[in-house]
Amino acid sequence: MKLSKVVPWGRSLNEYSEMFLLSENDLNGKILGCGDGPACFNAQVSRNGGNVISADPIYQFSTGEIRSRIDEVYPQIMEQMSKNKDDYVWKSIRSVEELGKVRLDAMKLFLADYEQGKKSGRYIMRHCRSCHFRILNLIWPCVLIIYFYIANM
Protein backbone atom coordinates (compact mmCIF):
# COMPACT_ATOMS: atom_id res chain seq x y z
CA MET A 1 0.00 0.00 0.00
CA LYS A 2 1.21 3.48 -0.86
CA LEU A 3 0.34 6.22 1.59
CA SER A 4 0.02 8.60 -1.34
CA LYS A 5 -3.09 6.65 -2.39
CA VAL A 6 -4.75 6.96 1.04
CA VAL A 7 -7.26 9.71 1.83
CA PRO A 8 -7.46 9.77 5.64
CA TRP A 9 -10.79 10.96 7.01
CA GLY A 10 -11.30 9.92 10.65
CA ARG A 11 -14.55 9.54 12.51
CA SER A 12 -15.39 9.83 16.20
CA LEU A 13 -17.06 7.53 18.71
CA ASN A 14 -20.22 9.63 18.37
CA GLU A 15 -20.27 9.16 14.58
CA TYR A 16 -19.65 5.39 14.88
CA SER A 17 -22.38 5.11 17.53
CA GLU A 18 -24.89 6.87 15.28
CA MET A 19 -23.81 5.06 12.12
CA PHE A 20 -23.92 1.57 13.65
CA LEU A 21 -26.57 2.21 16.34
CA LEU A 22 -24.11 1.12 19.03
CA SER A 23 -25.51 0.67 22.52
CA GLU A 24 -23.59 0.89 25.79
CA ASN A 25 -23.75 -2.91 25.88
CA ASP A 26 -22.13 -3.07 22.42
CA LEU A 27 -19.38 -0.68 23.50
CA ASN A 28 -18.67 -2.83 26.56
CA GLY A 29 -18.05 -5.87 24.36
CA LYS A 30 -14.94 -6.76 22.41
CA ILE A 31 -14.85 -4.89 19.12
CA LEU A 32 -12.85 -5.36 15.95
CA GLY A 33 -12.86 -2.26 13.76
CA CYS A 34 -11.94 -2.98 10.15
CA GLY A 35 -10.67 -0.16 8.00
CA ASP A 36 -10.76 2.33 10.87
CA GLY A 37 -7.91 4.41 9.49
CA PRO A 38 -7.35 7.57 11.55
CA ALA A 39 -10.66 7.34 13.43
CA CYS A 40 -10.52 8.11 17.16
CA PHE A 41 -13.18 5.48 17.94
CA ASN A 42 -10.55 3.08 19.34
CA ALA A 43 -8.92 5.80 21.45
CA GLN A 44 -12.24 7.01 22.88
CA VAL A 45 -13.67 3.56 23.64
CA SER A 46 -10.35 2.36 25.12
CA ARG A 47 -10.12 5.49 27.30
CA ASN A 48 -13.59 4.58 28.64
CA GLY A 49 -12.43 1.06 29.53
CA GLY A 50 -13.62 -0.68 26.35
CA ASN A 51 -11.79 -3.32 24.35
CA VAL A 52 -11.17 -2.42 20.69
CA ILE A 53 -8.72 -3.70 18.11
CA SER A 54 -8.52 -1.69 14.89
CA ALA A 55 -7.15 -3.35 11.76
CA ASP A 56 -6.05 -1.27 8.78
CA PRO A 57 -3.16 -1.35 6.31
CA ILE A 58 -2.49 2.34 7.09
CA TYR A 59 -1.09 1.26 10.46
CA GLN A 60 2.14 0.25 8.74
CA PHE A 61 3.00 3.96 8.65
CA SER A 62 4.36 6.13 11.45
CA THR A 63 2.49 8.85 13.28
CA GLY A 64 4.49 11.48 11.40
CA GLU A 65 3.77 9.92 8.02
CA ILE A 66 0.02 9.71 8.70
CA ARG A 67 -0.01 13.27 10.10
CA SER A 68 1.77 14.54 6.97
CA ARG A 69 -0.74 12.79 4.72
CA ILE A 70 -3.64 14.26 6.69
CA ASP A 71 -2.11 17.73 6.38
CA GLU A 72 -1.63 17.20 2.65
CA VAL A 73 -5.14 16.01 1.77
CA TYR A 74 -7.33 17.80 4.32
CA PRO A 75 -7.52 21.07 2.32
CA GLN A 76 -8.35 19.11 -0.85
CA ILE A 77 -11.11 17.17 0.93
CA MET A 78 -12.57 20.36 2.35
CA GLU A 79 -12.52 22.02 -1.06
CA GLN A 80 -14.36 19.07 -2.60
CA MET A 81 -16.84 18.97 0.29
CA SER A 82 -17.58 22.68 -0.21
CA LYS A 83 -18.13 22.20 -3.94
CA ASN A 84 -20.47 19.27 -3.33
CA LYS A 85 -22.19 20.36 -0.10
CA ASP A 86 -25.65 20.27 -1.69
CA ASP A 87 -25.24 16.51 -2.26
CA TYR A 88 -25.22 15.81 1.51
CA VAL A 89 -27.85 15.75 4.23
CA TRP A 90 -26.69 18.10 6.97
CA LYS A 91 -28.44 16.78 10.06
CA SER A 92 -26.25 15.87 13.05
CA ILE A 93 -23.35 17.74 11.47
CA ARG A 94 -24.76 21.02 10.17
CA SER A 95 -22.15 22.35 7.75
CA VAL A 96 -18.98 21.64 5.80
CA GLU A 97 -17.02 23.70 8.34
CA GLU A 98 -18.40 21.72 11.27
CA LEU A 99 -17.67 18.46 9.45
CA GLY A 100 -14.09 19.56 8.86
CA LYS A 101 -13.63 20.40 12.53
CA VAL A 102 -15.22 17.15 13.74
CA ARG A 103 -13.08 15.02 11.41
CA LEU A 104 -9.84 16.92 12.08
CA ASP A 105 -10.44 16.69 15.84
CA ALA A 106 -11.05 12.94 15.47
CA MET A 107 -7.82 12.48 13.53
CA LYS A 108 -5.85 14.52 16.10
CA LEU A 109 -7.19 12.30 18.90
CA PHE A 110 -6.22 9.23 16.86
CA LEU A 111 -2.69 10.57 16.27
CA ALA A 112 -2.25 11.32 19.99
CA ASP A 113 -3.22 7.72 20.83
CA TYR A 114 -1.60 5.93 17.90
CA GLU A 115 1.87 5.06 19.23
CA GLN A 116 0.61 3.84 22.60
CA GLY A 117 -2.22 1.97 20.88
CA LYS A 118 0.21 0.22 18.54
CA LYS A 119 2.43 -0.79 21.47
CA SER A 120 -0.55 -2.25 23.33
CA GLY A 121 -1.82 -4.12 20.23
CA ARG A 122 -4.95 -2.01 19.69
CA TYR A 123 -3.86 -0.89 16.19
CA ILE A 124 -2.72 -3.71 13.94
CA MET A 125 -1.51 -3.44 10.36
CA ARG A 126 -3.77 -5.83 8.52
CA HIS A 127 -6.25 -5.97 5.68
CA CYS A 128 -9.63 -6.98 7.06
CA ARG A 129 -9.85 -9.89 4.70
CA SER A 130 -6.83 -11.36 6.51
CA CYS A 131 -8.22 -10.92 10.04
CA HIS A 132 -8.84 -14.31 11.60
CA PHE A 133 -11.44 -13.65 14.26
CA ARG A 134 -14.60 -15.65 14.80
CA ILE A 135 -17.45 -13.28 14.07
CA LEU A 136 -20.10 -13.11 16.74
CA ASN A 137 -22.30 -10.34 15.43
CA LEU A 138 -22.16 -8.13 12.34
CA ILE A 139 -23.48 -4.73 13.33
CA TRP A 140 -24.04 -3.05 9.96
CA PRO A 141 -22.71 -3.62 6.45
CA CYS A 142 -20.82 -0.53 5.43
CA VAL A 143 -17.56 0.54 3.80
CA LEU A 144 -16.25 0.81 7.32
CA ILE A 145 -17.23 -2.46 9.01
CA ILE A 146 -17.13 -3.20 12.71
CA TYR A 147 -17.24 -6.77 13.92
CA PHE A 148 -17.65 -8.08 17.41
CA TYR A 149 -15.28 -10.94 18.08
CA ILE A 150 -14.59 -13.58 20.65
CA ALA A 151 -11.15 -13.42 22.26
CA ASN A 152 -8.73 -16.33 22.51
CA MET A 153 -9.17 -17.61 18.98
Residue pairs with C-beta under 8 A, 6 or more apart in sequence:
1 57
1 58
1 60
3 58
3 61
3 65
3 66
3 69
4 69
6 37
6 58
6 69
7 73
7 77
8 37
8 38
8 58
8 66
8 69
8 70
8 73
8 107
9 37
9 38
9 77
9 103
9 107
10 37
10 38
10 39
10 40
10 103
10 106
10 107
10 110
11 19
11 39
11 40
11 41
11 103
11 106
11 144
12 39
12 40
12 41
12 44
12 102
12 105
12 106
12 109
13 40
13 41
13 44
13 45
15 102
15 106
16 22
16 39
16 41
16 146
17 27
18 92
19 140
19 142
19 144
20 26
20 139
20 140
20 142
20 146
21 139
21 140
22 139
26 139
26 148
27 45
27 48
27 50
28 50
29 51
29 148
30 51
30 52
30 53
30 148
30 149
30 150
30 151
31 45
31 50
31 51
31 52
31 53
31 146
31 147
31 148
31 149
32 52
32 53
32 54
32 55
32 131
32 133
32 146
32 147
32 148
32 149
33 39
33 41
33 42
33 52
33 53
33 54
33 55
33 144
33 146
34 55
34 56
34 128
34 131
34 144
34 145
34 146
34 147
35 55
35 56
35 128
35 143
35 144
35 145
36 42
36 54
36 55
36 56
36 144
37 56
37 58
38 58
38 66
38 70
38 106
38 107
38 110
38 111
39 54
39 106
39 110
39 144
40 105
40 106
40 107
40 108
40 109
40 110
40 113
41 52
41 54
42 52
42 53
42 54
42 110
42 113
42 117
42 122
42 123
43 109
43 110
43 112
43 113
43 117
44 109
45 51
45 52
46 52
46 113
46 117
46 122
52 122
53 121
53 122
53 123
53 124
53 149
54 117
54 122
54 123
54 124
55 124
55 125
55 126
55 127
55 128
55 131
56 123
56 125
56 126
57 125
57 126
57 127
58 66
58 125
59 118
59 123
59 124
59 125
59 126
60 125
61 69
63 111
63 114
63 115
66 111
66 114
67 111
70 104
70 107
70 111
74 100
74 104
77 100
78 96
78 100
81 88
81 96
81 99
81 100
82 96
85 95
85 96
93 99
93 102
114 123
117 123
128 145
132 153
133 147
133 149
133 150
133 153
134 149
134 150
134 153
135 147
135 148
135 149
136 147
136 148
136 149
136 150
137 147
137 148
138 145
138 147
139 146
139 147
139 148
140 146
